[in-house]
Amino acid sequence: MVFFAKTPVPYPLSEFDLANQIAILGFKEGWGEKFVVLTYKKWFQENKEPAIEPSISEVSAELNLNKDEIISKAKSENIEAKYNENTNSARENKIFGSPSFIVKNELFWGDDRMEDAINWSLK
């Protein structure tokens, strides 16, 4: 999937933690990939910051999700604990940007290294 970004995009994000917690919830519930793709499209193509209005309502509607329910679930102790666990893992593995991939204990950083990471996983 290719889309073109209109820069600059809003950053830093005012709801960075919530956006990530919603994504974690989504991957747990099976709609995470679609959430991330739609959220990034709105962020980079329409300059609509993730996890705030109007983006969160638009993405929720497109995925047939109850916005208030997913926000409430994303703020739960379980999701917050998973978010903190993921953040600590990134720190321990010295991940400092995205996209980053760890494959068989090897760190690959940057979109231009994605193919290398895939090939490494096949060894």
Buried (B, 14 or more C-beta within 10 A) or exposed (E): EEEEEEEEBBEEBEBEBBBBBBBBBBBEEEBBEBBBEBBBBBBBEEBBBBBBEEBBEBBBEEBEBEBEEBBEBBBEEEBBEBBEEBEEEBEEEEBEEEEBBBBEEEBBBEEEBEEBBEEBEEE
